[in-house]
């Protein structure tokens, strides 16, 4: 389960940002999780509370947005959802593609009190 390492890195990244910017409280952390990233969002949500316990993120809500895995067919230029079409172009049936999105796991937003 590599998600625990991902959540630990999320904690390090957000904590460092908060320290650099004098932030004392965080209400919410929003992350983007690509459906091709091999990260299981449910595991991230489950591991978040015990990993951030005792930190600046202990009371912060975690929101995970799923980024669709989109690709462009190299044969016919069709843009399609890789997962939905099992990797094959729905237009021409080709398996040759360039992935456009869906591999990332990034911090999208840190919400602080006003």
N, CA and C atoms as a LAMMPS dump frame, in Angstrom:
ITEM: TIMESTEP
0
ITEM: NUMBER OF ATOMS
342
ITEM: BOX BOUNDS ff ff ff
-5.0000000000000000e+02 5.0000000000000000e+02
-5.0000000000000000e+02 5.0000000000000000e+02
-5.0000000000000000e+02 5.0000000000000000e+02
ITEM: ATOMS id mol type element x y z
1 1 1 N 0.845 -1.176 0
2 1 2 C 0 0 0
3 1 3 C 0.896 1.246 0
4 2 1 N 1.153 1.786 -1.162
5 2 2 C 2.02 2.953 -1.28
6 2 3 C 1.304 4.249 -0.932
7 3 1 N 0 4.188 -0.725
8 3 2 C -0.765 5.391 -0.392
9 3 3 C -0.311 6.03 0.916
10 4 1 N 0.182 5.23 1.866
11 4 2 C 0.64 5.812 3.13
12 4 3 C 1.823 6.749 2.883
13 5 1 N 2.717 6.377 1.999
14 5 2 C 3.836 7.248 1.645
15 5 3 C 3.364 8.512 0.947
16 6 1 N 2.336 8.381 0.141
17 6 2 C 1.778 9.541 -0.561
18 6 3 C 1.154 10.507 0.438
19 7 1 N 0.415 9.982 1.407
20 7 2 C -0.207 10.846 2.416
21 7 3 C 0.867 11.493 3.294
22 8 1 N 1.904 10.754 3.624
23 8 2 C 3.007 11.346 4.406
24 8 3 C 3.681 12.481 3.636
25 9 1 N 3.888 12.292 2.332
26 9 2 C 4.486 13.347 1.515
27 9 3 C 3.538 14.543 1.396
28 10 1 N 2.251 14.277 1.302
29 10 2 C 1.255 15.347 1.285
30 10 3 C 1.375 16.179 2.565
31 11 1 N 1.486 15.511 3.707
32 11 2 C 1.635 16.201 4.989
33 11 3 C 2.91 17.05 4.996
34 12 1 N 4.029 16.49 4.532
35 12 2 C 5.286 17.247 4.493
36 12 3 C 5.176 18.475 3.593
37 13 1 N 4.58 18.285 2.428
38 13 2 C 4.461 19.379 1.461
39 13 3 C 3.597 20.515 1.997
40 14 1 N 2.442 20.169 2.525
41 14 2 C 1.522 21.206 3.019
42 14 3 C 2.084 21.869 4.276
43 15 1 N 2.701 21.095 5.161
44 15 2 C 3.305 21.663 6.37
45 15 3 C 4.419 22.641 6.009
46 16 1 N 5.263 22.282 5.064
47 16 2 C 6.342 23.172 4.625
48 16 3 C 5.774 24.458 4.038
49 17 1 N 4.73 24.338 3.225
50 17 2 C 4.089 25.522 2.641
51 17 3 C 3.524 26.415 3.74
52 18 1 N 2.855 25.803 4.715
53 18 2 C 2.261 26.573 5.819
54 18 3 C 3.344 27.306 6.608
55 19 1 N 4.435 26.623 6.914
56 19 2 C 5.529 27.255 7.665
57 19 3 C 6.15 28.408 6.892
58 20 1 N 6.371 28.208 5.592
59 20 2 C 6.98 29.253 4.758
60 20 3 C 6.097 30.488 4.644
61 21 1 N 4.778 30.295 4.779
62 21 2 C 3.836 31.393 4.581
63 21 3 C 3.156 31.856 5.867
64 22 1 N 3.637 31.406 7.012
65 22 2 C 3.094 31.844 8.293
66 22 3 C 1.651 31.416 8.536
67 23 1 N 1.249 30.313 7.966
68 23 2 C -0.123 29.816 8.12
69 23 3 C -0.192 28.954 9.381
70 24 1 N -1.143 29.28 10.247
71 24 2 C -1.275 28.573 11.523
72 24 3 C -2.421 27.562 11.523
73 25 1 N -3.36 27.733 10.61
74 25 2 C -4.536 26.853 10.585
75 25 3 C -4.953 26.584 9.138
76 26 1 N -5.339 25.353 8.868
77 26 2 C -5.8 24.958 7.538
78 26 3 C -7.155 24.281 7.698
79 27 1 N -8.131 24.728 6.897
80 27 2 C -9.478 24.145 6.956
81 27 3 C -9.637 22.945 6.039
82 28 1 N -8.985 23.009 4.873
83 28 2 C -9.184 21.947 3.881
84 28 3 C -7.985 21.86 2.952
85 29 1 N -7.701 20.626 2.529
86 29 2 C -6.693 20.382 1.506
87 29 3 C -7.398 19.658 0.367
88 30 1 N -7.244 20.203 -0.84
89 30 2 C -7.867 19.613 -2.018
90 30 3 C -6.76 19.056 -2.905
91 31 1 N -6.884 17.781 -3.264
92 31 2 C -5.893 17.152 -4.135
93 31 3 C -6.573 16.609 -5.39
94 32 1 N -5.796 16.531 -6.456
95 32 2 C -6.25 15.911 -7.702
96 32 3 C -5.573 14.56 -7.822
97 33 1 N -6.38 13.533 -8.038
98 33 2 C -5.872 12.171 -8.153
99 33 3 C -6.298 11.617 -9.514
100 34 1 N -5.334 11.394 -10.381
101 34 2 C -5.627 10.873 -11.709
102 34 3 C -6.048 9.414 -11.659
103 35 1 N -7.034 9.066 -12.468
104 35 2 C -7.51 7.681 -12.45
105 35 3 C -6.513 6.711 -13.072
106 36 1 N -5.444 7.215 -13.68
107 36 2 C -4.378 6.363 -14.207
108 36 3 C -3.137 6.383 -13.306
109 37 1 N -3.235 7.038 -12.147
110 37 2 C -2.067 7.249 -11.285
111 37 3 C -1.7 6.043 -10.427
112 38 1 N -2.528 5.044 -10.371
113 38 2 C -2.347 3.866 -9.517
114 38 3 C -2.509 4.192 -8.033
115 39 1 N -3.018 5.384 -7.715
116 39 2 C -3.333 5.757 -6.343
117 39 3 C -4.818 5.483 -6.123
118 40 1 N -5.132 4.794 -5.042
119 40 2 C -6.527 4.473 -4.742
120 40 3 C -7.072 5.545 -3.797
121 41 1 N -7.988 6.4 -4.305
122 41 2 C -8.493 7.519 -3.507
123 41 3 C -9.092 7.102 -2.161
124 42 1 N -9.775 5.979 -2.122
125 42 2 C -10.382 5.521 -0.87
126 42 3 C -9.313 5.239 0.185
127 43 1 N -8.181 4.697 -0.229
128 43 2 C -7.09 4.424 0.71
129 43 3 C -6.482 5.736 1.22
130 44 1 N -6.352 6.71 0.339
131 44 2 C -5.824 8.016 0.744
132 44 3 C -6.743 8.622 1.797
133 45 1 N -8.052 8.583 1.554
134 45 2 C -9.027 9.128 2.509
135 45 3 C -8.954 8.387 3.845
136 46 1 N -8.808 7.076 3.788
137 46 2 C -8.761 6.252 4.998
138 46 3 C -7.492 6.489 5.815
139 47 1 N -6.366 6.665 5.135
140 47 2 C -5.086 6.841 5.812
141 47 3 C -4.838 8.268 6.298
142 48 1 N -5.539 9.227 5.74
143 48 2 C -5.315 10.635 6.059
144 48 3 C -5.433 10.935 7.566
145 49 1 N -6.534 10.575 8.239
146 49 2 C -6.65 10.944 9.665
147 49 3 C -5.517 10.433 10.556
148 50 1 N -5.137 9.146 10.489
149 50 2 C -4.058 8.723 11.38
150 50 3 C -2.686 9.327 11.02
151 51 1 N -2.442 9.576 9.754
152 51 2 C -1.14 10.141 9.351
153 51 3 C -0.996 11.593 9.796
154 52 1 N -2.071 12.376 9.727
155 52 2 C -1.98 13.804 10.054
156 52 3 C -2.285 14.111 11.524
157 53 1 N -2.586 13.089 12.307
158 53 2 C -2.903 13.299 13.724
159 53 3 C -1.757 14.037 14.414
160 54 1 N -2.118 15.101 15.147
161 54 2 C -1.119 15.883 15.869
162 54 3 C -0.421 16.944 15.035
163 55 1 N -0.81 17.078 13.78
164 55 2 C -0.184 18.066 12.893
165 55 3 C -1.142 19.222 12.619
166 56 1 N -0.674 20.181 11.852
167 56 2 C -1.504 21.314 11.44
168 56 3 C -2.717 20.865 10.602
169 57 1 N -2.643 19.665 10.05
170 57 2 C -3.735 19.158 9.216
171 57 3 C -4.74 18.296 9.972
172 58 1 N -4.547 18.131 11.275
173 58 2 C -5.405 17.22 12.037
174 58 3 C -6.894 17.543 11.891
175 59 1 N -7.251 18.817 11.88
176 59 2 C -8.665 19.203 11.772
177 59 3 C -9.064 19.575 10.347
178 60 1 N -8.125 19.504 9.422
179 60 2 C -8.397 19.893 8.031
180 60 3 C -9.074 18.762 7.275
181 61 1 N -10.083 19.123 6.525
182 61 2 C -10.79 18.171 5.669
183 61 3 C -9.92 17.87 4.446
184 62 1 N -9.968 16.636 3.986
185 62 2 C -9.282 16.259 2.742
186 62 3 C -10.325 15.998 1.673
187 63 1 N -10.206 16.693 0.547
188 63 2 C -11.083 16.479 -0.601
189 63 3 C -10.232 15.94 -1.737
190 64 1 N -10.663 14.817 -2.308
191 64 2 C -9.932 14.187 -3.408
192 64 3 C -10.773 14.294 -4.679
193 65 1 N -10.279 15.048 -5.653
194 65 2 C -10.923 15.149 -6.97
195 65 3 C -10.325 14.099 -7.891
196 66 1 N -11.162 13.398 -8.613
197 66 2 C -10.684 12.405 -9.564
198 66 3 C -10.513 13.073 -10.928
199 67 1 N -9.302 12.952 -11.482
200 67 2 C -8.999 13.51 -12.806
201 67 3 C -9.131 12.369 -13.822
202 68 1 N -9.991 12.528 -14.816
203 68 2 C -10.173 11.467 -15.811
204 68 3 C -8.888 11.174 -16.575
205 69 1 N -8.706 9.915 -16.898
206 69 2 C -7.564 9.497 -17.705
207 69 3 C -7.895 9.649 -19.178
208 70 1 N -7.512 10.767 -19.743
209 70 2 C -7.807 11.042 -21.148
210 70 3 C -6.577 10.794 -22.014
211 71 1 N -6.826 10.335 -23.222
212 71 2 C -5.748 10.096 -24.185
213 71 3 C -6.198 10.513 -25.571
214 72 1 N -5.203 10.729 -26.435
215 72 2 C -5.465 11.038 -27.838
216 72 3 C -4.968 9.87 -28.675
217 73 1 N -5.832 9.372 -29.528
218 73 2 C -5.475 8.262 -30.408
219 73 3 C -4.425 8.745 -31.41
220 74 1 N -3.356 7.974 -31.546
221 74 2 C -2.295 8.348 -32.479
222 74 3 C -2.672 8.068 -33.932
223 75 1 N -3.708 7.263 -34.147
224 75 2 C -4.117 6.926 -35.513
225 75 3 C -5.207 7.84 -36.07
226 76 1 N -6.167 8.248 -35.207
227 76 2 C -7.282 9.051 -35.741
228 76 3 C -7.516 10.361 -34.986
229 77 1 N -6.679 10.662 -33.992
230 77 2 C -6.742 11.899 -33.208
231 77 3 C -7.963 12.023 -32.293
232 78 1 N -8.707 10.953 -32.101
233 78 2 C -9.858 10.954 -31.179
234 78 3 C -9.348 11.096 -29.745
235 79 1 N -10.012 11.93 -28.948
236 79 2 C -9.704 12.039 -27.529
237 79 3 C -10.737 11.214 -26.778
238 80 1 N -10.257 10.341 -25.892
239 80 2 C -11.166 9.417 -25.211
240 80 3 C -10.696 9.111 -23.795
241 81 1 N -11.63 8.571 -22.985
242 81 2 C -11.325 8.144 -21.629
243 81 3 C -10.717 6.747 -21.68
244 82 1 N -9.489 6.625 -21.2
245 82 2 C -8.742 5.373 -21.277
246 82 3 C -9.422 4.257 -20.477
247 83 1 N -9.855 4.559 -19.274
248 83 2 C -10.467 3.553 -18.412
249 83 3 C -11.799 3.096 -18.993
250 84 1 N -12.611 4.048 -19.38
251 84 2 C -13.942 3.739 -19.916
252 84 3 C -13.864 2.845 -21.157
253 85 1 N -12.851 3.043 -21.972
254 85 2 C -12.732 2.294 -23.226
255 85 3 C -11.633 1.236 -23.184
256 86 1 N -11.182 0.903 -21.959
257 86 2 C -10.2 -0.165 -21.736
258 86 3 C -8.924 0.008 -22.556
259 87 1 N -8.542 1.271 -22.786
260 87 2 C -7.294 1.574 -23.473
261 87 3 C -7.381 1.657 -24.984
262 88 1 N -8.52 1.271 -25.528
263 88 2 C -8.682 1.272 -26.989
264 88 3 C -9.49 2.476 -27.449
265 89 1 N -9.133 3.015 -28.588
266 89 2 C -9.859 4.148 -29.168
267 89 3 C -11.274 3.701 -29.545
268 90 1 N -12.295 4.412 -29.08
269 90 2 C -13.662 4.034 -29.417
270 90 3 C -14.024 4.34 -30.877
271 91 1 N -13.205 5.163 -31.52
272 91 2 C -13.474 5.554 -32.906
273 91 3 C -12.899 4.547 -33.909
274 92 1 N -11.631 4.168 -33.706
275 92 2 C -10.985 3.304 -34.703
276 92 3 C -10.48 1.971 -34.147
277 93 1 N -10.539 1.808 -32.815
278 93 2 C -10.11 0.553 -32.208
279 93 3 C -8.616 0.439 -31.951
280 94 1 N -7.853 1.459 -32.264
281 94 2 C -6.404 1.424 -32.064
282 94 3 C -6.058 1.462 -30.572
283 95 1 N -4.96 0.817 -30.23
284 95 2 C -4.447 0.852 -28.861
285 95 3 C -3.342 1.898 -28.73
286 96 1 N -2.901 2.477 -29.835
287 96 2 C -1.822 3.474 -29.842
288 96 3 C -2.388 4.823 -29.412
289 97 1 N -1.831 5.362 -28.318
290 97 2 C -2.372 6.604 -27.771
291 97 3 C -1.3 7.392 -27.045
292 98 1 N -1.583 8.673 -26.848
293 98 2 C -0.774 9.545 -26.021
294 98 3 C -1.645 9.974 -24.849
295 99 1 N -1.206 9.661 -23.638
296 99 2 C -1.982 10.023 -22.451
297 99 3 C -1.879 11.532 -22.232
298 100 1 N -3.027 12.164 -22.056
299 100 2 C -3.096 13.611 -21.866
300 100 3 C -3.272 13.998 -20.404
301 101 1 N -4.014 13.201 -19.656
302 101 2 C -4.257 13.5 -18.24
303 101 3 C -4.624 12.227 -17.502
304 102 1 N -4.522 12.323 -16.178
305 102 2 C -4.957 11.208 -15.354
306 102 3 C -3.851 10.46 -14.647
307 103 1 N -2.589 10.885 -14.811
308 103 2 C -1.476 10.209 -14.138
309 103 3 C -1.032 10.938 -12.864
310 104 1 N -1.575 12.117 -12.63
311 104 2 C -1.076 12.979 -11.573
312 104 3 C -1.694 12.709 -10.2
313 105 1 N -0.975 13.123 -9.189
314 105 2 C -1.489 13.265 -7.826
315 105 3 C -0.869 14.55 -7.305
316 106 1 N -1.665 15.615 -7.239
317 106 2 C -1.131 16.929 -6.892
318 106 3 C -2.031 17.655 -5.898
319 107 1 N -1.403 18.536 -5.133
320 107 2 C -2.171 19.408 -4.247
321 107 3 C -2.754 20.515 -5.116
322 108 1 N -4.062 20.604 -5.144
323 108 2 C -4.771 21.602 -5.956
324 108 3 C -4.967 22.895 -5.166
325 109 1 N -5.331 22.748 -3.868
326 109 2 C -5.725 23.926 -3.108
327 109 3 C -5.527 23.684 -1.618
328 110 1 N -5.141 24.734 -0.91
329 110 2 C -5.066 24.719 0.541
330 110 3 C -5.976 25.844 1.024
331 111 1 N -7.016 25.471 1.761
332 111 2 C -8.003 26.447 2.214
333 111 3 C -7.681 26.836 3.655
334 112 1 N -7.501 28.156 3.862
335 112 2 C -7.183 28.672 5.183
336 112 3 C -8.313 29.606 5.636
337 113 1 N -8.446 29.83 6.957
338 113 2 C -9.488 30.754 7.435
339 113 3 C -9.195 32.18 6.986
340 114 1 N -10.265 32.934 6.809
341 114 2 C -10.109 34.337 6.37
342 114 3 C -9.866 35.26 7.521
